[in-house]
Amino acid sequence: MRKGGNNSDSEFRCVIAGGGTGGHLFPGIAVASELKRRFEKGEILFVVGLQRKESEILSRYGYRLTSIDVEGLKGRGWKKGFIVLVKLPKSVFQSASIIKEFSPAFVLGMGGYSAGP
């Protein structure tokens, strides 16, 4: 791999996980854009929560994405917080399935609740 150049012959797969706010999503898009510039044959898959906002933004940029059933915990109250915790094993299983199927060279967590599982 050459430094700073274009490695168009190199192939790789990368998962970028994160979201919930633009503060987590847009840095991931910036990293993905640079990876695509350097590695034309690279495949990038974003893993986000079920929020439609994230799907719309990533679709606008032309990135492939999949969603996991995960929610934030902060400020939810004890009942909603309990439900979120009960759903956590499902989101971990979904994440493991995505990684097994997509077989990425690396996973980049950008923060936010969807980066956890």
GUKOLMI-669970 format. One line per field, with one value per atom (N, C-alpha, C): residue in one letter; x, y, z; residue number from 1; atom name. Coordinates in nm, 2 decimals. Each point is the difference from the previous one (the first is absolute). Layout:
BEGIN
rest <- (A ...)
xx <- (X ...)
yy <- (Y ...)
zz <- (Z ...)
nr <- (NUM ...)
atom <- (CA ...)
//
This chain:
BEGIN
rest <- (M M M R R R K K K G G G G G G N N N N N N S S S D D D S S S E E E F F F R R R C C C V V V I I I A A A G G G G G G G G G T T T G G G G G G H H H L L L F F F P P P G G G I I I A A A V V V A A A S S S E E E L L L K K K R R R R R R F F F E E E K K K G G G E E E I I I L L L F F F V V V V V V G G G L L L Q Q Q R R R K K K E E E S S S E E E I I I L L L S S S R R R Y Y Y G G G Y Y Y R R R L L L T T T S S S I I I D D D V V V E E E G G G L L L K K K G G G R R R G G G W W W K K K K K K G G G F F F I I I V V V L L L V V V K K K L L L P P P K K K S S S V V V F F F Q Q Q S S S A A A S S S I I I I I I K K K E E E F F F S S S P P P A A A F F F V V V L L L G G G M M M G G G G G G Y Y Y S S S A A A G G G P P P)
xx <- (0.08 -0.08 0.09 -0.02 0.08 -0.06 0.09 -0.05 -0.06 -0.12 -0.06 -0.05 0.03 -0.04 -0.13 -0.03 -0.12 0.03 -0.06 0.03 -0.12 -0.02 -0.12 0.00 0.12 0.00 -0.03 0.00 -0.03 -0.15 -0.03 -0.14 -0.01 -0.10 -0.03 -0.14 -0.05 -0.13 0.01 -0.09 0.00 -0.14 -0.02 -0.13 0.03 -0.09 0.00 -0.13 0.02 -0.12 -0.01 -0.12 -0.02 -0.11 -0.04 -0.11 -0.08 -0.12 -0.08 -0.01 0.12 0.01 0.09 0.00 0.09 0.14 0.02 0.14 0.07 -0.08 0.06 0.00 -0.11 -0.02 0.09 0.01 0.08 0.15 0.06 0.14 0.02 -0.10 0.01 -0.01 -0.08 -0.01 0.13 0.06 0.13 0.11 0.00 0.10 -0.03 -0.13 -0.04 0.04 -0.02 0.04 0.14 0.09 0.14 0.04 -0.06 0.03 -0.04 -0.11 -0.04 0.09 0.05 0.10 0.13 0.04 0.13 -0.01 -0.12 -0.02 -0.13 0.02 -0.12 -0.08 0.07 -0.07 -0.05 0.02 -0.05 -0.15 -0.05 -0.14 -0.02 -0.10 -0.02 -0.15 -0.03 -0.13 -0.02 -0.10 -0.03 -0.10 0.02 -0.10 -0.05 -0.13 -0.06 -0.13 -0.06 -0.12 -0.12 -0.12 -0.12 -0.05 0.07 -0.05 0.00 -0.11 -0.01 0.10 0.03 0.09 0.13 0.06 0.13 -0.01 -0.10 -0.02 -0.01 -0.07 -0.02 0.14 0.07 0.13 0.10 0.01 0.10 -0.04 -0.13 -0.05 0.03 -0.01 0.04 0.14 0.09 0.14 0.04 -0.10 0.02 0.07 -0.01 0.06 -0.10 0.06 -0.08 -0.02 -0.12 -0.02 -0.09 0.01 -0.09 -0.03 -0.11 -0.04 -0.01 0.03 -0.02 -0.10 -0.07 -0.11 0.07 0.04 0.07 -0.05 -0.01 -0.04 0.09 0.00 0.07 -0.06 0.07 -0.04 -0.02 0.08 0.00 -0.13 -0.05 -0.12 -0.13 0.00 -0.12 -0.09 0.04 -0.08 0.02 -0.04 0.04 -0.08 -0.13 -0.07 0.05 0.02 0.06 0.14 0.08 0.13 0.01 -0.09 -0.01 -0.02 -0.09 -0.04 0.13 0.07 0.12 0.10 0.02 0.10 -0.05 -0.13 -0.05 0.03 0.00 0.02 0.15 0.08 0.15 0.05 -0.03 0.05 -0.04 -0.12 -0.04 0.09 0.03 0.08 0.15 0.05 0.13 0.00 -0.11 -0.01 -0.01 -0.08 -0.01 0.14 0.08 0.13 0.09 0.00 0.09 -0.04 -0.13 -0.04 0.05 -0.01 0.05 0.15 0.07 0.15 0.03 -0.07 0.03 -0.04 -0.11 -0.04 0.09 0.03 0.07 0.15 0.05 0.14 0.09 -0.01 0.09 0.14 0.09 0.14 0.01 -0.09 0.00 -0.14 -0.03 -0.12 0.04 -0.05 0.03 -0.13 0.02 -0.11 0.01 -0.10 0.00 -0.07 -0.05 -0.07 -0.15 -0.07 -0.15 -0.04 -0.13 -0.05 0.01 0.00 0.01 0.15 0.09 0.14 0.03 -0.08 0.02 -0.01 -0.11 -0.02 0.10)
yy <- (-0.12 0.12 0.12 0.09 0.12 0.11 0.08 0.11 0.11 0.05 0.11 -0.01 -0.11 -0.02 -0.08 -0.03 -0.07 -0.15 -0.09 -0.14 -0.07 0.04 -0.05 -0.15 -0.07 -0.14 -0.07 0.07 -0.06 -0.02 -0.11 -0.02 -0.02 0.05 -0.02 0.02 -0.04 0.02 0.07 0.10 0.07 0.02 -0.01 0.03 0.13 0.10 0.12 0.00 -0.01 -0.01 0.13 0.05 0.12 0.08 0.10 0.08 0.04 0.05 0.06 0.15 0.05 0.15 0.02 0.12 0.04 0.00 0.02 0.01 -0.14 -0.10 -0.14 -0.04 0.04 -0.05 0.07 0.13 0.07 -0.02 -0.02 -0.04 -0.14 -0.09 -0.13 0.02 0.09 0.02 0.06 0.09 0.06 -0.11 -0.09 -0.11 -0.09 -0.03 -0.09 0.07 0.13 0.07 -0.01 0.01 -0.01 -0.15 -0.09 -0.14 -0.03 0.05 -0.03 0.07 0.12 0.07 -0.08 -0.06 -0.07 -0.15 -0.06 -0.14 -0.01 0.02 0.00 -0.13 -0.11 -0.13 -0.04 0.09 -0.03 0.01 -0.09 0.00 0.05 0.10 0.06 -0.03 -0.05 -0.02 0.08 0.09 0.07 -0.09 -0.01 -0.06 0.11 0.02 0.11 -0.05 0.08 -0.03 0.01 -0.02 0.00 0.14 0.10 0.14 0.02 0.05 0.03 0.11 0.10 0.11 -0.05 -0.10 -0.05 -0.07 -0.08 -0.06 0.10 0.10 0.10 0.07 0.04 0.06 -0.09 -0.12 -0.09 -0.04 -0.01 -0.02 0.12 0.12 0.12 0.00 -0.06 -0.01 -0.12 -0.09 -0.12 -0.12 0.00 -0.11 -0.11 -0.12 -0.12 0.00 -0.04 0.00 -0.11 -0.03 -0.10 0.05 -0.04 0.05 -0.11 0.04 -0.09 0.06 -0.09 0.05 0.04 0.12 0.05 0.15 0.03 0.14 0.05 0.13 0.07 -0.03 0.01 -0.03 0.12 0.10 0.12 0.08 0.03 0.08 -0.07 -0.13 -0.07 -0.04 0.02 -0.05 -0.15 -0.05 -0.13 -0.11 0.03 -0.10 -0.01 0.11 0.00 -0.05 0.04 -0.05 -0.15 -0.06 -0.14 -0.07 0.05 -0.05 0.01 0.11 0.01 -0.10 -0.03 -0.10 -0.14 -0.03 -0.13 -0.02 0.11 -0.01 -0.02 0.04 0.00 -0.13 -0.12 -0.13 -0.01 0.04 -0.01 0.08 0.13 0.08 -0.05 -0.06 -0.07 -0.11 -0.08 -0.11 0.05 0.11 0.06 0.04 0.07 0.05 -0.12 -0.10 -0.12 -0.06 -0.01 -0.05 0.08 0.13 0.09 -0.02 0.00 -0.02 -0.14 -0.10 -0.13 0.00 0.05 0.00 0.10 0.12 0.09 -0.02 -0.06 -0.03 0.11 0.11 0.12 -0.02 0.07 0.00 0.07 0.10 0.07 0.07 0.03 0.07 0.13 0.11 0.13 0.05 0.01 0.05 0.15 0.07 0.15 0.06 -0.09 0.05 0.00 0.03 -0.01 -0.14 -0.01 -0.13 -0.11 0.02 -0.11 -0.05 0.07 -0.05 -0.10 0.00 -0.09 -0.15 -0.04 -0.15 -0.05)
zz <- (0.00 0.00 0.00 -0.09 -0.01 0.09 0.06 0.08 -0.08 0.04 -0.06 -0.15 -0.06 -0.14 -0.01 -0.12 -0.03 -0.02 0.08 0.00 -0.07 -0.13 -0.07 -0.01 0.00 -0.01 0.13 0.11 0.13 0.03 0.05 0.03 0.15 0.06 0.14 0.03 0.12 0.04 0.14 0.02 0.12 0.05 0.13 0.06 0.08 -0.02 0.09 0.08 0.13 0.09 0.08 0.01 0.08 -0.05 0.08 -0.04 0.12 -0.03 0.10 -0.01 -0.03 -0.02 -0.12 -0.05 -0.11 0.05 0.13 0.05 -0.01 -0.01 -0.01 -0.15 -0.07 -0.14 -0.10 0.01 -0.11 0.01 0.12 -0.01 -0.06 0.02 -0.07 -0.15 -0.05 -0.14 -0.06 0.08 -0.04 -0.01 0.09 0.00 -0.12 -0.02 -0.12 -0.13 -0.01 -0.12 -0.03 0.10 -0.02 -0.03 0.06 -0.03 -0.15 -0.04 -0.14 -0.10 0.04 -0.08 -0.02 0.11 0.00 -0.05 0.02 -0.03 -0.08 -0.13 -0.09 0.01 0.02 0.00 0.14 0.10 0.13 0.02 0.09 0.03 0.14 0.02 0.13 0.03 0.12 0.05 0.13 0.00 0.12 0.08 0.13 0.09 0.09 0.00 0.07 0.08 0.08 0.06 -0.10 0.06 -0.09 -0.04 0.04 -0.03 -0.15 -0.05 -0.14 -0.05 0.09 -0.03 -0.05 0.07 -0.04 -0.13 -0.03 -0.13 -0.11 0.02 -0.10 -0.03 0.10 -0.02 -0.07 0.04 -0.06 -0.15 -0.02 -0.14 -0.09 0.05 -0.07 -0.04 0.08 -0.03 -0.08 -0.02 -0.08 0.07 0.14 0.07 0.03 0.00 0.04 0.15 0.05 0.14 0.04 0.13 0.06 0.14 0.06 0.13 0.10 0.12 0.11 0.10 0.07 0.10 0.13 0.01 0.12 0.02 0.13 0.03 0.11 0.02 0.10 0.14 0.10 0.14 0.08 -0.02 0.08 0.00 0.11 0.02 -0.04 0.00 -0.04 0.11 0.13 0.11 0.02 0.12 0.03 -0.08 -0.04 -0.08 -0.14 -0.06 -0.14 0.00 0.11 0.01 0.01 0.08 0.01 -0.13 -0.08 -0.13 -0.09 0.00 -0.08 0.04 0.13 0.04 -0.04 0.00 -0.04 -0.15 -0.08 -0.14 -0.04 0.10 -0.03 -0.06 0.06 -0.06 -0.14 -0.04 -0.14 -0.09 0.04 -0.08 -0.01 0.11 -0.01 -0.10 0.00 -0.09 -0.14 -0.03 -0.13 -0.05 0.09 -0.03 -0.04 0.08 -0.03 -0.13 -0.03 -0.13 -0.12 0.02 -0.11 -0.02 0.11 -0.01 -0.07 0.04 -0.06 -0.15 -0.03 -0.14 -0.09 0.05 -0.08 0.00 0.11 0.01 -0.02 0.08 -0.02 0.05 -0.06 0.04 0.14 0.02 0.12 0.02 0.13 0.04 0.07 -0.05 0.06 0.08 0.13 0.08 0.01 -0.04 0.00 0.13 0.08 0.12 -0.02 0.10 -0.01 0.04 0.03 0.05 -0.10 -0.13 -0.09 -0.02 0.06 -0.01 0.11 0.11 0.11 -0.03 -0.05 -0.02 -0.11)
nr <- (1 1 1 2 2 2 3 3 3 4 4 4 5 5 5 6 6 6 7 7 7 8 8 8 9 9 9 10 10 10 11 11 11 12 12 12 13 13 13 14 14 14 15 15 15 16 16 16 17 17 17 18 18 18 19 19 19 20 20 20 21 21 21 22 22 22 23 23 23 24 24 24 25 25 25 26 26 26 27 27 27 28 28 28 29 29 29 30 30 30 31 31 31 32 32 32 33 33 33 34 34 34 35 35 35 36 36 36 37 37 37 38 38 38 39 39 39 40 40 40 41 41 41 42 42 42 43 43 43 44 44 44 45 45 45 46 46 46 47 47 47 48 48 48 49 49 49 50 50 50 51 51 51 52 52 52 53 53 53 54 54 54 55 55 55 56 56 56 57 57 57 58 58 58 59 59 59 60 60 60 61 61 61 62 62 62 63 63 63 64 64 64 65 65 65 66 66 66 67 67 67 68 68 68 69 69 69 70 70 70 71 71 71 72 72 72 73 73 73 74 74 74 75 75 75 76 76 76 77 77 77 78 78 78 79 79 79 80 80 80 81 81 81 82 82 82 83 83 83 84 84 84 85 85 85 86 86 86 87 87 87 88 88 88 89 89 89 90 90 90 91 91 91 92 92 92 93 93 93 94 94 94 95 95 95 96 96 96 97 97 97 98 98 98 99 99 99 100 100 100 101 101 101 102 102 102 103 103 103 104 104 104 105 105 105 106 106 106 107 107 107 108 108 108 109 109 109 110 110 110 111 111 111 112 112 112 113 113 113 114 114 114 115 115 115 116 116 116 117 117 117)
atom <- (N CA C N CA C N CA C N CA C N CA C N CA C N CA C N CA C N CA C N CA C N CA C N CA C N CA C N CA C N CA C N CA C N CA C N CA C N CA C N CA C N CA C N CA C N CA C N CA C N CA C N CA C N CA C N CA C N CA C N CA C N CA C N CA C N CA C N CA C N CA C N CA C N CA C N CA C N CA C N CA C N CA C N CA C N CA C N CA C N CA C N CA C N CA C N CA C N CA C N CA C N CA C N CA C N CA C N CA C N CA C N CA C N CA C N CA C N CA C N CA C N CA C N CA C N CA C N CA C N CA C N CA C N CA C N CA C N CA C N CA C N CA C N CA C N CA C N CA C N CA C N CA C N CA C N CA C N CA C N CA C N CA C N CA C N CA C N CA C N CA C N CA C N CA C N CA C N CA C N CA C N CA C N CA C N CA C N CA C N CA C N CA C N CA C N CA C N CA C N CA C N CA C N CA C N CA C N CA C N CA C N CA C N CA C N CA C N CA C N CA C N CA C N CA C N CA C N CA C N CA C N CA C N CA C)
//
